[in-house]
């Protein structure tokens, strides 16, 4: 009625219309006349690019003369992880978890500041909720007849945060998923309960690209005269 239609339009049946596998979705970015070819996915390490699981992580430097490294982390669930709910949890399988650790350690060793860009934020909701880290033991939707079909996260959320806080050069984790514009600090403390700013980092969540008028966000990162970062 709102659009002047007496009844809702029918969508023509099409046997080729289906959900794509992750690997098929990535392949479409190479099957295009637009530039750059692959639209970022060409930066996926060559040894992992043909991974049948659709490995989609890579890193890059926005400016070659600035030691600022962006780590693009695919932390979405796999199609075969055994989850029977919305598949909206944070998830890292073994290959992605090993890759992330190696990227963080390399950036730290090379004195590079780092930013992680992922889809799903961390530590923003109760454990086991639909907006948190995939924990099959906390779900009530697991297949009852084949518990071996469930693929667990390669790392727990506390252990992931520990690794991030043990990487002092990490500045922030950028995420979407919840369609919110919000900033959260993930502070680190020593054994005496004192704050350790150099081990702490920020998480910045942003809304969708289609949210007018905020389709794009920019980040200004400043190295101050006292060697602090803003």
GIHUWO-V109678 format. One record per backbone hydrogen bond with DSSP energy under -1.0 kcal/mol. NH is the residue of the N-H (numbers start at 1). CO is the residue of the C=O. If there is no record, write none. Layout:
# GIHUWO-V109678
NH_CO, NH_CO
This chain:
# GIHUWO-V109678
4_1, 17_14, 25_21, 26_22, 27_23, 28_24, 29_26, 30_27, 32_30, 38_29, 39_36, 41_38, 43_40, 44_41, 48_45, 49_45, 51_48, 54_51, 58_72, 60_70, 66_63, 68_66, 69_113, 70_60, 71_115, 72_58, 73_117, 81_78, 90_132, 91_75, 97_93, 98_94, 99_95, 100_96, 101_97, 102_98, 103_99, 104_100, 105_101, 106_102, 107_103, 108_104, 109_105, 110_106, 111_108, 112_107, 113_67, 114_169, 115_69, 116_172, 117_71, 118_174, 129_126, 132_129, 134_90, 138_135, 139_136, 149_146, 150_147, 151_81, 154_92, 160_156, 161_157, 162_158, 163_159, 164_160, 165_161, 166_162, 167_164, 170_167, 171_114, 173_202, 174_116, 175_204, 176_119, 178_176, 182_205, 184_203, 186_201, 190_194, 193_190, 196_188, 199_196, 200_197, 201_186, 202_171, 203_184, 204_173, 205_182, 206_175, 211_208, 212_210, 214_211, 224_228, 227_224, 230_222
